[in-house]
Amino acid sequence: MVRIGAHVDQDEPLAHAAARGADVVQFFLGDPQGWKGPVLPESAEALRGSDVDVYVHAPYVINVATTNNRIRIPSRKLLQQHVNAAAELGAKGLIVHGGHVLKDDDPAVGFDNWRKAIERTECPVPILIENTAGGDNAMARRLESIARLWDALDGLDVGFCLDTCHAWAGGEELVDLVDRVKAITGRIDLIHCNNSRDTFDSGRDRHANLASGTIDADQILAVCRAAGAPIVVETPGEGQAADIEFLRSHLDA
């Protein structure tokens, strides 16, 4: 049985999991748009002792690929802090967006910066790089970029988180997507299962509940079946319980 859950607020992750019927939770450890270090929830001990699987999402501001020293160097520091905090929670992984380089930069520099960041980071839990929806200079929007990133990370133990909304909005068809991703990364460690409010290749990262949005729900289900990885819905909160039930009923069918 694939384990299914949701991205929830960090105040009471276990209570939010129970309310949604989730056996997986993902949450931030602070402001996702801020540079302050992670703060463990008061329920940290309960989380470690629970049968709910935990994933931590790193702040969006982290960008270890950039050539901007004022962003890259603090990003590496914040990444290490979050990896350590995730380990304290007994998390299964830390999800980090692929980041981007500046408009006039050679993308090769960004891929090399990723390698340097991973080489210099102690990883008591896996770092899972997530594909992103927008940006022509993104490290992990299109599969050709992800292939270059994985070439740069060759020999390093890095995982992959596949977001269905990001793939669709980023211009990657969902049909046979899992096979195409695994041909590059060799693995999919987590699925972010989201529909999209926007059209194919829009470059816009706006999630929708599974029964709504512009992606055929059958295509989303096909990705989940093929991946066989734990699933986290990052959909609007009022519909997350229904999204989890939808996945359980259709994936078990």
C-alpha positions in Angstrom: 0.0 0.0 0.0 1.4 3.4 -1.0 1.4 5.8 1.9 -0.6 9.0 1.2 -0.7 12.3 3.0 -0.7 16.1 2.8 1.3 19.3 3.2 0.0 20.8 6.5 0.6 23.7 8.8 3.5 23.2 11.1 1.6 24.0 14.3 0.1 20.6 14.9 1.1 18.2 12.1 -0.3 15.1 13.8 -3.7 16.7 14.4 -3.8 17.8 10.8 -2.9 14.3 9.7 -5.7 12.8 11.7 -8.2 15.3 10.4 -7.3 14.4 6.8 -6.9 10.6 7.3 -3.2 11.0 6.3 -0.4 8.7 7.0 2.2 11.1 5.7 2.7 14.8 6.6 4.9 17.4 5.0 5.5 20.9 6.5 7.8 23.8 6.8 9.9 24.6 9.8 9.5 28.3 9.6 8.6 31.0 7.1 9.0 29.5 3.6 9.9 32.9 2.3 12.4 33.8 5.1 16.0 33.2 6.0 15.6 32.4 9.7 16.8 29.0 10.8 14.3 26.1 11.3 12.2 25.8 14.5 11.1 22.3 15.5 7.4 22.0 16.4 6.4 21.4 20.0 5.1 18.0 18.9 8.6 16.9 17.7 8.8 14.0 20.2 5.3 12.8 19.3 6.2 13.0 15.6 9.3 10.9 16.1 7.2 8.3 18.0 4.2 8.2 15.6 3.5 5.9 12.7 3.0 9.0 10.5 5.8 9.5 8.0 7.3 13.0 8.0 8.8 15.0 5.2 10.2 18.6 5.7 10.0 21.1 2.9 12.9 23.6 2.8 12.2 27.3 2.4 11.5 28.5 -1.1 14.3 31.1 -0.8 17.0 28.5 -0.9 18.8 28.7 -4.2 22.2 26.9 -4.1 22.5 27.1 -7.9 22.7 30.9 -8.2 25.9 32.8 -9.0 24.8 35.5 -6.5 27.0 35.0 -3.5 24.5 36.9 -1.3 22.0 34.2 -2.0 24.0 31.1 -2.6 26.2 31.1 0.5 23.2 31.7 2.9 21.3 29.1 1.0 24.0 26.5 1.7 23.9 27.4 5.4 20.1 27.2 5.6 20.1 23.9 3.7 22.4 22.3 6.2 20.3 23.7 9.1 17.1 22.2 7.6 18.7 18.8 6.9 19.8 18.6 10.5 16.4 19.7 11.8 14.7 17.2 9.5 16.9 14.5 11.0 15.9 15.5 14.5 12.3 14.8 13.5 13.1 11.5 12.0 12.0 12.8 8.6 12.2 10.6 5.5 13.6 13.4 3.5 14.1 17.2 2.9 12.5 18.6 -0.2 14.4 21.4 -2.0 13.4 23.3 -5.1 15.9 23.1 -8.0 16.6 26.8 -8.1 17.9 28.9 -11.0 20.7 30.9 -12.3 20.6 34.6 -13.4 19.5 35.6 -16.9 22.9 35.9 -18.5 24.6 33.1 -16.6 25.7 29.8 -18.2 23.5 27.1 -16.7 26.5 24.9 -16.3 27.6 27.1 -13.5 24.4 26.4 -11.7 24.7 22.7 -12.1 28.3 22.8 -10.7 27.1 24.9 -7.8 24.6 22.2 -7.0 27.3 19.6 -6.9 29.5 21.8 -4.6 26.5 22.3 -2.3 25.8 18.6 -2.0 29.5 17.7 -1.5 29.7 20.2 1.3 26.4 19.2 3.1 26.2 16.5 5.6 23.1 14.6 4.9 21.7 12.6 7.8 18.4 12.4 5.8 18.0 12.4 2.0 17.8 15.6 0.1 15.1 15.3 -2.5 15.3 17.8 -5.4 11.9 18.9 -6.7 11.1 19.9 -10.3 9.8 23.4 -10.7 7.1 25.0 -12.9 8.6 28.2 -14.2 11.7 30.0 -15.3 13.8 29.7 -18.4 16.9 29.6 -16.3 15.6 26.9 -13.9 17.8 23.9 -13.0 14.9 21.5 -12.7 12.0 22.7 -14.9 12.4 20.6 -18.0 13.8 17.1 -18.3 16.8 18.1 -20.3 17.9 20.4 -17.5 17.2 17.7 -14.9 19.4 15.4 -16.9 22.2 17.9 -16.9 21.8 18.4 -13.1 21.9 14.6 -12.5 25.0 14.4 -14.6 26.6 17.0 -12.4 25.5 15.1 -9.3 26.8 11.8 -10.6 28.1 9.6 -7.7 26.3 11.6 -5.0 23.2 10.3 -3.1 20.5 12.7 -4.1 16.8 11.9 -4.4 14.0 13.2 -6.5 10.6 14.6 -5.8 8.2 14.7 -8.8 5.5 17.4 -8.7 2.6 16.7 -11.2 1.5 20.4 -11.3 5.0 21.6 -11.8 5.7 19.1 -14.6 2.5 20.1 -16.4 2.9 23.8 -15.9 6.6 23.5 -16.8 5.9 21.9 -20.2 6.3 18.2 -19.6 3.5 15.9 -20.6 2.4 13.5 -17.8 2.0 10.5 -20.2 5.0 8.2 -19.5 6.6 10.9 -17.4 7.7 8.5 -14.7 9.6 6.3 -17.1 11.3 9.4 -18.6 12.2 10.8 -15.2 13.6 7.4 -13.9 15.7 7.1 -17.1 17.5 10.2 -15.8 17.4 10.0 -12.1 17.0 6.3 -11.5 14.5 7.0 -8.8 11.5 8.9 -7.6 11.4 9.2 -3.8 8.2 11.2 -3.4 5.2 12.4 -5.4 3.7 15.9 -4.9 0.3 15.1 -6.3 -1.4 18.3 -7.4 -3.7 19.4 -10.2 -3.0 22.7 -11.8 -5.1 25.9 -12.1 -3.2 26.9 -15.2 -2.7 25.5 -18.7 0.1 23.3 -20.0 3.5 25.0 -20.2 2.1 28.1 -18.5 5.1 28.3 -16.2 2.7 29.1 -13.4 2.8 27.3 -10.1 -0.8 27.3 -8.8 -2.1 24.1 -7.4 -5.7 22.8 -7.6 -7.5 20.0 -5.9 -7.4 16.7 -7.8 -11.0 16.7 -9.1 -10.6 20.2 -10.5 -7.9 22.0 -12.5 -6.6 21.6 -16.0 -5.0 18.2 -15.8 -7.0 15.0 -16.5 -7.2 13.3 -13.2 -6.5 9.9 -14.9 -3.1 11.2 -15.9 -2.3 12.2 -12.4 -3.4 8.7 -11.2 -1.2 7.1 -13.8 1.8 9.0 -12.6 1.1 7.9 -9.0 0.7 4.3 -10.0 3.8 4.1 -12.1 6.0 5.9 -9.5 5.0 3.6 -6.6 6.4 6.3 -4.2 4.8 7.9 -1.1 2.4 10.7 -2.1 1.8 14.2 -0.6 -1.0 16.4 -1.8 -0.2 20.1 -1.7 -3.7 21.1 -2.7 -6.0 23.7 -1.1 -6.5 22.6 2.5 -10.3 22.4 2.5 -10.2 19.7 -0.1 -7.2 17.7 1.0 -9.2 15.0 2.9 -11.2 14.4 -0.3 -8.1 14.3 -2.4 -6.5 11.7 -0.2 -9.7 9.6 -0.3 -9.8 10.0 -4.1 -6.3 8.7 -4.4 -6.9 5.7 -2.0 -10.1 4.7 -3.7 -8.7 4.9 -7.3 -5.1 3.6 -6.6 -6.5 0.6 -4.9 -9.0 -0.1 -7.7 
